[in-house]
Amino acid sequence: MSDDIKNFATLSRRGFLKASIAGAAATAAPTILIKNANAFVNDPKGGTVTLGFNVPQTGAYADEGADELRAYKLAVKHLNGEGDGGMLNTMTNKALKGNGILGKKVTYVTADTQTKSDAARASAKRMIEKDGALMITGGSSSGVAIAVQSLCQEAGVIFMAGLTHSNDTTGKDKRKYGFRHFFNAYMSGAALGPVLEQEYGSDRKAYHLTSDYTWGWTQEESMRKFTEKHGWKTVKTVKTPVGAGDFSQYITPVLNSGADVLILNHYGKDMVNSLTQSVQFGLRDKMVNGKKFEIVVPLFSRLMAQGAGDAIKGILGSTNWNWQLKDAGSQAFVKSFGAEYGFPPSMAAHTCYVQTLLYANACEMAGTFNPCGVIEALEGFKFDGMGNGPTEYRAADHQCLKDVLVVRGNQNPTSQFDLLEVVQQVPRAQVEYDPSIFGGELGQCKA
């Protein structure tokens, strides 16, 4: 048993582990979304400030949503000065004091996006208008994130995106009121391209199965760009519906395509199902073009690795963060999350926890809840001590720029959580790009 797991077991014996923490929901009168030069939506007048946690509690990405919600609740606890403080103890450029936000206790409301854009917009609108939410955050689907980000722009409310990986979120669909900490598909491609060439050579033929929505499209585009840059040829690309379940009809044609690599641009339960079924079809046992057939999963998470079981072993991909990183910020978060829930956090949990702290910190820096002041504080903000090394919220597109992890499914895991090994920590300089390449306009702050 690894030292990390022993520590979790010790915490459990001491009785510090809890399955969940109680939610606190603020009750507010319905708010009419009218803005003028002297006021903004949901300016908190009492002793509390309400945040809206909009996550998939059902649907293909529900596992990620559950972990996101755990992290949001832990962030609220730490902001209010409860618990051990987590990353409040390691964050640099910190204005937070551990007494809420600008002296107001943080409360929250939650909703289920159902991994559907329409449902997510409806629940976000309800949290803004009826619950008085001053900031909305969440999402494990880029389609959902983009839809909610657009709504928040209309409403004049900050949106701190959760797990969203499409280039479009901070590209053609970027908004002044929206911010993303998570990395994007372009960064995954830029990080993975050289590693794939090194591991599998430059003479490869790739077949793509791709989730048929904004994330899948930009993930496929990015992987094609960087694999072809390193000599690979793209044999075919096939779109698959989100939540398909049975991918056999899509996997069968791969066998006779002449491809020697399958790239699964899938996430959540879709990736678990497509990878597991690909292995069951014997793809990893095949020799094609004189080479061992390989499978690549560009975007990984520990939760997906757990679901895929042995099928994940040896598979290369990228990730935003890993709980086994040894920096002070990562270990502070892992300790807090483990004490609260009994197991280590996922990268979805990490990005959502960090986003909550970054929003609160921006309010403190600006000395106001007015979104225009908060936006100004976030744009160009540089910080460290939160698990990704030195990071910058780029002002031009509201995308965080930082290092990216290339990971591989662990061949010899020591526990049910030790499923991904870090192959390479790719420096920011290798994955950074000109924000103009994806188009879009941020727009203006209205408050």
C-alpha positions as a printed NumPy array, in Angstrom:
array([[  0.   ,   0.   ,   0.   ],
       [  1.406,   3.423,  -0.976],
       [  2.061,   6.133,   1.624],
       [ -0.775,   8.226,   0.1  ],
       [ -3.327,   5.471,   0.588],
       [ -2.023,   4.706,   4.065],
       [ -2.611,   8.352,   4.933],
       [ -6.236,   8.117,   3.724],
       [ -6.707,   4.94 ,   5.754],
       [ -5.287,   6.643,   8.835],
       [ -7.619,   9.584,   8.416],
       [-10.531,   7.189,   8.098],
       [ -9.643,   5.39 ,  11.328],
       [ -9.477,   8.706,  13.115],
       [-13.003,   9.476,  12.005],
       [-12.177,  12.533,   9.98 ],
       [-13.695,  11.26 ,   6.741],
       [-17.198,  12.31 ,   5.852],
       [-19.257,  11.25 ,   2.855],
       [-20.423,  14.798,   2.168],
       [-20.94 ,  18.183,   3.724],
       [-24.273,  19.844,   4.187],
       [-25.239,  22.372,   1.548],
       [-26.322,  25.858,   2.384],
       [-28.77 ,  27.538,   0.064],
       [-29.502,  31.225,   0.265],
       [-33.105,  32.287,  -0.268],
       [-33.561,  35.516,  -2.144],
       [-36.38 ,  37.35 ,  -3.846],
       [-36.577,  36.91 ,  -7.613],
       [-34.246,  39.285,  -9.417],
       [-35.131,  41.054, -12.655],
       [-32.151,  41.1  , -14.993],
       [-31.971,  44.843, -15.54 ],
       [-28.633,  46.621, -15.425],
       [-27.642,  50.278, -15.43 ],
       [-24.58 ,  52.352, -14.715],
       [-25.258,  52.448, -10.981],
       [-26.205,  48.854, -10.186],
       [-25.532,  45.262, -11.131],
       [-27.365,  41.968, -10.841],
       [-27.659,  40.441,  -7.353],
       [-25.466,  42.936,  -5.491],
       [-25.443,  41.259,  -2.043],
       [-26.927,  43.579,   0.586],
       [-27.006,  41.256,   3.61 ],
       [-24.37 ,  39.202,   5.36 ],
       [-24.11 ,  36.443,   2.756],
       [-23.134,  36.006,  -0.865],
       [-24.595,  33.166,  -2.961],
       [-22.713,  31.14 ,  -5.564],
       [-24.411,  28.833,  -8.099],
       [-22.946,  25.369,  -8.64 ],
       [-24.369,  24.028, -11.905],
       [-23.043,  20.491, -12.455],
       [-24.06 ,  17.283, -14.276],
       [-25.632,  15.055, -11.654],
       [-27.127,  12.797, -14.329],
       [-26.018,  11.934, -17.867],
       [-22.754,  10.752, -19.433],
       [-20.587,  13.083, -17.32 ],
       [-22.304,  12.578, -13.952],
       [-19.212,  11.053, -12.274],
       [-17.225,  14.204, -12.985],
       [-20.146,  16.341, -11.826],
       [-20.319,  14.555,  -8.473],
       [-16.629,  15.218,  -7.84 ],
       [-16.982,  18.832,  -8.943],
       [-19.751,  19.361,  -6.418],
       [-17.608,  17.879,  -3.637],
       [-14.846,  20.325,  -4.503],
       [-17.184,  23.319,  -4.629],
       [-18.492,  22.525,  -1.176],
       [-14.962,  22.18 ,   0.16 ],
       [-13.996,  25.527,  -1.376],
       [-16.935,  27.199,   0.381],
       [-15.838,  25.644,   3.641],
       [-12.319,  26.995,   3.261],
       [-13.475,  30.446,   2.14 ],
       [-15.586,  30.695,   5.286],
       [-12.592,  29.892,   7.49 ],
       [-13.583,  26.311,   8.247],
       [-11.4  ,  23.215,   7.948],
       [ -7.662,  23.356,   7.344],
       [ -7.792,  26.01 ,   4.631],
       [ -6.47 ,  23.82 ,   1.807],
       [ -4.94 ,  25.903,  -0.953],
       [ -5.568,  29.118,   0.935],
       [ -2.325,  28.171,   2.676],
       [ -0.316,  27.821,  -0.548],
       [ -1.824,  30.277,  -3.056],
       [  0.347,  33.222,  -4.074],
       [ -0.93 ,  36.762,  -4.793],
       [ -3.677,  36.005,  -2.309],
       [ -6.053,  38.649,  -0.971],
       [ -8.42 ,  36.194,   0.757],
       [ -8.651,  36.313,   4.528],
       [-10.622,  33.167,   5.326],
       [-13.665,  35.154,   6.46 ],
       [-15.899,  34.653,   3.434],
       [-15.76 ,  37.085,   0.532],
       [-15.405,  40.742,   1.459],
       [-16.545,  39.789,   4.946],
       [-19.74 ,  38.063,   3.772],
       [-20.336,  34.377,   4.47 ],
       [-20.415,  32.257,   1.33 ],
       [-23.546,  30.185,   0.69 ],
       [-24.52 ,  28.261,  -2.41 ],
       [-27.267,  26.683,  -4.479],
       [-26.912,  23.667,  -6.765],
       [-28.56 ,  22.347,  -9.917],
       [-28.334,  19.398, -12.296],
       [-27.329,  20.296, -15.855],
       [-28.228,  16.738, -16.953],
       [-25.253,  17.114, -19.344],
       [-27.675,  19.051, -21.591],
       [-27.228,  22.652, -22.725],
       [-30.915,  23.629, -22.483],
       [-31.263,  22.209, -18.985],
       [-28.046,  23.908, -17.905],
       [-29.166,  27.321, -19.182],
       [-32.534,  26.929, -17.458],
       [-30.972,  26.006, -14.125],
       [-28.392,  28.797, -14.334],
       [-31.136,  31.331, -15.118],
       [-33.136,  30.072, -12.142],
       [-30.148,  30.391,  -9.802],
       [-29.511,  33.953, -10.975],
       [-33.112,  35.172, -10.959],
       [-34.611,  33.3  ,  -7.994],
       [-31.671,  32.421,  -5.77 ],
       [-29.655,  35.592,  -6.19 ],
       [-26.501,  33.816,  -7.349],
       [-23.724,  36.33 ,  -7.96 ],
       [-21.448,  33.872,  -9.764],
       [-22.237,  30.7  , -11.726],
       [-19.755,  27.878, -12.136],
       [-19.724,  24.253, -13.25 ],
       [-20.149,  22.049, -16.266],
       [-18.401,  18.901, -17.5  ],
       [-19.45 ,  19.362, -21.115],
       [-18.11 ,  22.155, -23.302],
       [-21.499,  22.447, -24.98 ],
       [-23.022,  23.132, -21.577],
       [-20.231,  25.516, -20.584],
       [-20.56 ,  27.574, -23.755],
       [-24.341,  27.784, -23.413],
       [-24.179,  28.878, -19.769],
       [-21.319,  31.285, -20.458],
       [-23.465,  33.007, -23.091],
       [-26.397,  33.253, -20.668],
       [-24.163,  34.759, -17.984],
       [-22.893,  37.337, -20.464],
       [-26.49 ,  38.341, -21.155],
       [-27.305,  38.471, -17.45 ],
       [-24.172,  40.347, -16.408],
       [-23.012,  37.558, -14.057],
       [-19.515,  36.067, -13.86 ],
       [-19.153,  32.485, -15.148],
       [-16.158,  30.543, -13.817],
       [-16.124,  27.52 , -16.129],
       [-15.572,  24.097, -14.62 ],
       [-14.43 ,  21.174, -16.75 ],
       [-14.573,  22.369, -20.359],
       [-11.895,  21.452, -22.904],
       [-13.198,  22.723, -26.261],
       [-11.075,  25.37 , -27.986],
       [-14.316,  27.284, -28.554],
       [-14.908,  28.076, -24.86 ],
       [-12.134,  30.672, -24.868],
       [-12.019,  30.848, -28.672],
       [-14.863,  31.747, -31.006],
       [-17.4  ,  31.557, -28.138],
       [-15.382,  33.432, -25.505],
       [-17.195,  36.044, -23.419],
       [-16.148,  38.951, -21.215],
       [-17.953,  37.423, -18.233],
       [-16.479,  33.929, -18.736],
       [-13.163,  32.531, -17.435],
       [-11.568,  29.096, -17.86 ],
       [ -8.887,  27.565, -15.622],
       [ -8.942,  24.164, -17.387],
       [ -6.637,  23.614, -20.373],
       [ -8.014,  23.13 , -23.884],
       [ -7.877,  20.721, -26.826],
       [ -5.147,  22.668, -28.609],
       [ -2.921,  22.36 , -25.533],
       [ -3.582,  18.606, -25.385],
       [ -2.571,  18.213, -29.014],
       [  0.532,  20.364, -28.617],
       [  1.617,  18.383, -25.558],
       [  0.827,  14.931, -26.947],
       [  2.151,  15.288, -30.505],
       [  5.882,  15.007, -29.745],
       [  5.333,  12.257, -27.147],
       [  3.272,  10.143, -29.584],
       [  5.969,  10.439, -32.236],
       [  8.632,   9.481, -29.711],
       [  6.635,   6.497, -28.414],
       [  5.058,   5.186, -31.639],
       [  7.108,   6.686, -34.466],
       [  6.189,   9.111, -37.259],
       [  4.877,   6.562, -39.797],
       [  1.43 ,   5.996, -38.323],
       [ -2.143,   5.924, -39.657],
       [ -4.845,   7.214, -37.323],
       [ -8.595,   6.565, -37.155],
       [-10.64 ,   9.009, -35.043],
       [-13.89 ,   8.333, -33.169],
       [-15.2  ,  11.684, -32.023],
       [-17.993,  12.913, -29.743],
       [-20.332,  14.881, -31.965],
       [-20.321,  18.291, -30.288],
       [-18.022,  21.277, -29.844],
       [-15.479,  19.554, -27.609],
       [-15.099,  16.478, -29.813],
       [-14.817,  18.583, -32.968],
       [-12.015,  20.777, -31.626],
       [-10.268,  17.834, -29.936],
       [-10.198,  15.928, -33.207],
       [ -9.048,  19.026, -35.101],
       [ -6.227,  19.627, -32.603],
       [ -5.071,  16.01 , -32.559],
       [ -5.055,  15.897, -36.357],
       [ -3.048,  19.11 , -36.494],
       [ -0.304,  17.908, -34.179],
       [ -0.143,  14.246, -35.195],
       [  0.03 ,  15.172, -38.88 ],
       [  2.717,  17.715, -38.011],
       [  4.756,  14.765, -36.726],
       [  4.215,  12.641, -39.826],
       [  1.017,  10.726, -39.036],
       [ -1.709,  10.285, -41.638],
       [ -5.414,  10.495, -40.832],
       [ -7.286,   7.523, -42.346],
       [-10.816,   8.469, -41.301],
       [-12.818,  10.505, -38.79 ],
       [-16.221,   9.336, -37.531],
       [-18.603,  11.289, -35.298],
       [-20.432,   9.446, -32.489],
       [-23.388,  10.654, -30.382],
       [-22.853,  11.576, -26.727],
       [-24.139,   8.791, -24.483],
       [-24.119,   6.155, -27.238],
       [-23.348,   3.322, -24.807],
       [-22.708,   0.664, -27.455],
       [-19.854,   1.689, -29.757],
       [-19.504,  -1.654, -31.548],
       [-20.916,  -0.319, -34.836],
       [-18.221,   2.37 , -34.82 ],
       [-15.348,   0.102, -33.758],
       [-15.944,  -2.718, -36.27 ],
       [-14.941,  -0.634, -39.354],
       [-11.627,   0.272, -37.684],
       [-10.503,  -3.368, -38.025],
       [-10.383,  -3.204, -41.838],
       [ -9.475,   0.461, -42.284],
       [ -5.712,   0.093, -42.532],
       [ -5.278,   2.322, -39.46 ],
       [ -2.767,   1.285, -36.809],
       [ -3.843,   3.833, -34.183],
       [ -7.332,   4.56 , -32.83 ],
       [ -7.767,   8.008, -31.287],
       [-10.793,   8.148, -28.987],
       [-11.996,  11.738, -28.752],
       [-14.465,  10.666, -26.056],
       [-14.909,  11.652, -22.427],
       [-16.608,  10.363, -19.292],
       [-18.706,   7.206, -19.611],
       [-18.428,   7.436, -23.405],
       [-14.671,   6.996, -23.189],
       [-15.02 ,   4.185, -20.649],
       [-17.394,   2.333, -22.974],
       [-15.558,   2.956, -26.242],
       [-12.139,   2.057, -24.82 ],
       [-13.394,  -1.05 , -23.037],
       [-15.227,  -2.244, -26.146],
       [-12.2  ,  -1.514, -28.365],
       [-10.048,  -3.728, -26.158],
       [-12.742,  -6.43 , -26.145],
       [-12.714,  -6.345, -29.951],
       [ -9.029,  -7.249, -29.776],
       [ -7.644,  -4.017, -31.232],
       [ -4.73 ,  -3.878, -28.81 ],
       [ -3.695,  -7.413, -29.758],
       [ -3.519,  -6.669, -33.489],
       [ -0.498,  -6.073, -35.688],
       [ -1.255,  -3.657, -38.537],
       [  1.219,  -2.304, -41.106],
       [  3.903,  -4.254, -39.287],
       [  3.254,  -2.326, -36.082],
       [  1.476,  -3.013, -32.808],
       [ -1.96 ,  -1.386, -32.873],
       [ -2.239,   1.482, -30.363],
       [ -5.105,   3.411, -28.775],
       [ -4.807,   7.04 , -27.647],
       [ -7.206,   8.916, -25.334],
       [ -6.328,  12.632, -25.676],
       [ -8.17 ,  13.741, -22.516],
       [ -7.816,  11.569, -19.44 ],
       [ -9.174,  11.632, -15.909],
       [ -8.694,   9.324, -12.955],
       [-12.453,   8.778, -12.795],
       [-12.421,   7.524, -16.383],
       [ -9.406,   5.336, -15.629],
       [-11.27 ,   3.752, -12.735],
       [-14.253,   3.025, -14.966],
       [-12.122,   1.509, -17.735],
       [-10.22 ,  -0.826, -15.395],
       [ -7.401,  -2.851, -16.999],
       [ -8.224,  -1.428, -20.439],
       [ -6.547,   1.831, -19.437],
       [ -3.118,   0.281, -18.84 ],
       [ -0.463,   1.71 , -21.125],
       [ -2.827,   4.197, -22.827],
       [ -1.37 ,   7.676, -23.425],
       [ -3.312,  10.909, -22.961],
       [ -3.202,  14.322, -21.306],
       [ -4.625,  15.715, -18.101],
       [ -4.997,  19.084, -16.406],
       [ -3.79 ,  17.894, -12.98 ],
       [ -2.977,  14.73 , -11.05 ],
       [ -3.502,  14.099,  -7.344],
       [ -0.047,  12.531,  -6.956],
       [  1.828,  15.726,  -7.83 ],
       [  4.21 ,  16.656,  -5.029],
       [  3.974,  20.456,  -5.06 ],
       [  2.673,  22.094,  -1.892],
       [ -0.612,  23.278,  -3.419],
       [ -1.567,  19.884,  -4.822],
       [ -0.747,  18.103,  -1.595],
       [ -2.665,  20.647,   0.495],
       [ -5.751,  20.093,  -1.653],
       [ -5.373,  16.304,  -1.656],
       [ -5.072,  16.305,   2.128],
       [ -8.183,  18.451,   2.604],
       [-10.273,  16.59 ,   0.038],
       [ -9.17 ,  13.203,   1.383],
       [-10.027,  14.175,   4.941],
       [-13.463,  15.311,   3.809],
       [-14.415,  12.48 ,   1.472],
       [-12.075,   9.537,   1.967],
       [-10.448,   9.419,  -1.449],
       [ -8.269,  11.682,  -3.624],
       [ -9.784,  14.337,  -5.902],
       [-10.047,  14.17 ,  -9.667],
       [ -8.828,  16.857, -12.052],
       [-12.463,  17.982, -12.397],
       [-12.605,  18.545,  -8.649],
       [ -9.295,  20.384,  -8.711],
       [-10.224,  22.877, -11.439],
       [-13.605,  23.645,  -9.82 ],
       [-12.062,  24.189,  -6.382],
       [ -9.438,  26.504,  -7.87 ],
       [-12.012,  28.462,  -9.895],
       [-14.047,  29.172,  -6.769],
       [-11.02 ,  30.475,  -4.897],
       [ -9.887,  32.557,  -7.876],
       [-13.286,  34.243,  -8.15 ],
       [-13.395,  35.004,  -4.431],
       [ -9.838,  36.286,  -4.501],
       [-10.623,  38.6  ,  -7.428],
       [-13.527,  40.101,  -5.463],
       [-11.169,  40.758,  -2.56 ],
       [ -8.548,  42.264,  -4.864],
       [-11.121,  44.509,  -6.53 ],
       [-12.803,  45.403,  -3.236],
       [-16.193,  44.886,  -4.854],
       [-18.644,  42.285,  -6.14 ],
       [-19.287,  44.424,  -9.215],
       [-18.434,  42.084, -12.115],
       [-16.561,  44.803, -14.015],
       [-14.152,  45.169, -11.116],
       [-13.859,  41.398, -10.692],
       [-13.164,  40.937, -14.421],
       [-10.454,  43.579, -14.3  ],
       [ -8.829,  41.819, -11.332],
       [ -8.856,  38.44 , -13.111],
       [ -7.573,  39.623, -16.486],
       [ -3.813,  39.101, -16.57 ],
       [ -3.764,  37.747, -13.006],
       [ -0.671,  35.657, -12.26 ],
       [ -0.619,  33.113,  -9.46 ],
       [  1.088,  29.976,  -8.196],
       [  0.689,  27.443,  -5.402],
       [ -2.502,  25.914,  -6.826],
       [ -1.187,  22.743,  -8.412],
       [ -0.276,  23.76 , -11.967],
       [  2.855,  25.783, -11.347],
       [  3.056,  29.453, -12.397],
       [ -0.237,  30.285, -14.128],
       [ -1.663,  33.335, -15.878],
       [ -5.273,  34.232, -16.679],
       [ -4.603,  35.687, -20.116],
       [ -6.503,  38.951, -20.573],
       [ -7.053,  38.508, -24.318],
       [ -9.247,  35.391, -24.069],
       [ -9.652,  34.534, -20.357],
       [ -7.734,  31.271, -20.79 ],
       [ -5.342,  30.079, -18.083],
       [ -1.872,  29.389, -19.451],
       [  0.217,  26.781, -17.623],
       [  2.07 ,  23.483, -17.967],
       [  0.209,  20.377, -19.263],
       [  0.638,  16.801, -18.071],
       [  1.048,  13.888, -20.488],
       [  0.05 ,  10.701, -18.66 ],
       [ -0.123,   6.964, -19.243],
       [ -2.401,   4.347, -17.734],
       [ -0.361,   2.739, -14.955],
       [  0.685,  -0.828, -15.822],
       [  1.221,  -1.777, -12.165],
       [ -1.059,   0.315,  -9.954],
       [ -0.535,   0.108,  -6.199],
       [ -4.134,   1.055,  -5.385],
       [ -7.508,   1.796,  -6.975],
       [ -6.428,   5.453,  -7.208],
       [ -2.894,   4.974,  -8.544],
       [ -4.052,   4.664, -12.15 ],
       [ -2.179,   7.35 , -14.09 ],
       [  1.556,   7.943, -14.211],
       [  2.964,  11.273, -15.372],
       [  5.097,  10.752, -18.481],
       [  6.003,  14.365, -19.044],
       [  5.182,  17.782, -17.607],
       [  5.047,  19.832, -20.803],
       [  6.049,  23.469, -20.244],
       [  3.668,  26.32 , -20.958],
       [  5.916,  27.611, -23.755],
       [  5.254,  24.449, -25.81 ],
       [  1.44 ,  24.645, -25.565],
       [  0.896,  28.416, -25.658],
       [ -0.659,  29.971, -28.768],
       [ -1.804,  33.266, -30.25 ],
       [ -5.376,  33.843, -28.964],
       [ -6.442,  35.279, -32.327],
       [ -6.225,  31.875, -34.061],
       [ -9.642,  30.817, -32.748],
       [-11.442,  34.101, -33.413],
       [-14.294,  35.416, -31.295],
       [-14.793,  38.631, -29.338],
       [-14.968,  38.995, -25.563],
       [-17.464,  41.835, -25.703],
       [-17.872,  44.462, -23.018],
       [-18.656,  44.578, -19.324],
       [-22.171,  45.966, -18.875],
       [-22.545,  46.678, -15.174]])
